[in-house]
Amino acid sequence: MPLPLIMLFLSMTAGTPQLAAVLAHHPRITQVSVAQVHHSYLKCGRNYRYYEPRSR
């Protein structure tokens, strides 16, 4: 039982260069509008369904 707790604690304290860059630029979530979707297709699996943009 202690091993999962130790791993959780270490993952919360670990930092990466990408995380440091995001935190340095004051991250925030904002609402945006989608102007146009050119092409997409529906991907389906057993327990999931989502739209994915089509690459050109």
Contacts in CASP RR format, 6 or more apart in sequence:
PFRMAT RR
TARGET T0000
AUTHOR 0000-0000-0000
METHOD contacts of the structure
MODEL  1
MPLPLIMLFLSMTAGTPQLAAVLAHHPRITQVSVAQVHHSYLKCGRNYRY
YEPRSR
37 53 0 8 1.000
38 53 0 8 1.000
38 54 0 8 1.000
39 53 0 8 1.000
39 54 0 8 1.000
40 51 0 8 1.000
40 52 0 8 1.000
40 53 0 8 1.000
40 54 0 8 1.000
41 51 0 8 1.000
41 52 0 8 1.000
41 54 0 8 1.000
42 49 0 8 1.000
42 50 0 8 1.000
42 51 0 8 1.000
43 49 0 8 1.000
43 50 0 8 1.000
43 51 0 8 1.000
43 52 0 8 1.000
END
